Amino acid sequence: QDSDVNISIYNIQGKLIETLHKGFITKGYHTEVWNAKDHPSGVYIISMDASNGFNATQKVVLIK
């Protein structure tokens, strides 16, 4: 369903690194791309929160 969505990237210490999207998204499939060229290799947490109550987190490893 349509919702306000916030997609953020955090480092392993929990510091906000970057916000990929913050705003309204219509229902359907969408893609966001994180350009991590300015960030070092390491473990990051991607968090997605929607105003409809949906929340998801995923741990990713960036290897350069």
C-alpha positions, 0 to 999 in steps of 0.5 A: 500500500502507499506509504511514507518510507525511510531507508537508511544506512548505519555503520556497525556502531549505529551511526547514521551514514546515509539516508537513501530515501525519505518520503512517499512511495506508491504501492508496487516494486521499487529499487534504491541503489546505494553508491558506497564509493565514499565509504570504507569496506565493512559491515553496514545495517540497512533499515527500512521503516514505513508509516504503515507499520512495516519495519525491516533491517538487513546486515550487509558486508561491503567489500572493495 
